[in-house]
Amino acid sequence: MASLNRIELIGNLTHDPEIKATPAGRAVGRLRLAVNKRVSDGAGGFTEKATFLDIEVWDKVATFARDYLKKGRQVFVDGYVDMDHWDDKTTGQKRSKLKIIANNLQSLGARPQGDGATPPPARGQVPVNAGANGESDQDGGGNGENDY
């Protein structure tokens, strides 16, 4: 039986990217994306409803995010859905949370005024196809809350 785990999103960053390095020296980070949806208000009008998503980025995608993306920037995300599992340190309960792992990011639209970031490369799209040793590494090897 076939299955597919792929997601494509367009939204705006709610914070500057938070990029760190693992003990092995790999770039890893998190982005927070707001995706809006038009919803009928029942009186013939529409309102916007925002959904906030956590996006995890690795290696070249993390480096691209750090170097070229800032809060408010509109971004296209191509990736897949993953589940984090951990034990809550205060209650000891098992917890879980959905997150998006980005294989590609692309900056959309014009750069905001006063952003200070260098313009992105012409294509703006950076695939994660290889780890530091050239092996395929689509899932980043991350396991959630303790990645960095």
Summary of the structure (lengths in Angstrom):
residues: 148
radius of gyration: 16.9
end to end distance: 35.5
largest distance: 58.0
contacts: 389
relative contact order: 0.22
helix: 7%
strand: 45%
